[in-house]
C-alpha cells in the first residue's frame, strides 16, 4: 500500500510511454506508466494474447532518480494490465498500464523524483 502518491501535470507521451504517477511505499518506489505498442488486430485467440504478453515483457523499464542521488534498482518483476475491451477487426495499438517497482524505499528527506529524465514529481515538505 502506498504511503504517498505523487501525480504529474505533464501527461505528454514520449515515444510509446506516458508517466502516470509515482507511489512511495514502505518497501520501495513504484513508477506507473502507460505504454503503447505496435498495432495489431486483437481477437480472442491464444496467438493474440501471446503477442500482447511478449510485447509487455519486452518493454524497457523507466529510469528513476531523486534529488538526493539515491541509486534505485529495478525489482526483477513488474505488473502490466491490458486495456481490456472487445476484440476488433481494426489494427489498434497494444496498450498497458505498467507498475515498475524500484528499491530501496524513498528516503524521507527526498522531495523530487525524475522519471526517464523527462517527468518530475515533487513531494511537499512536512508541516
Secondary structure as UniProt FT lines:
FT   STRAND          2..7
FT   TURN            15..16
FT   STRAND          17..25
FT   TURN            26..27
FT   STRAND          28..41
FT   HELIX           46..57
FT   STRAND          64..66
FT   TURN            67..68
FT   STRAND          73..82
FT   STRAND          91..103
FT   TURN            108..109
FT   STRAND          112..115
FT   TURN            116..118
FT   STRAND          119..122
//
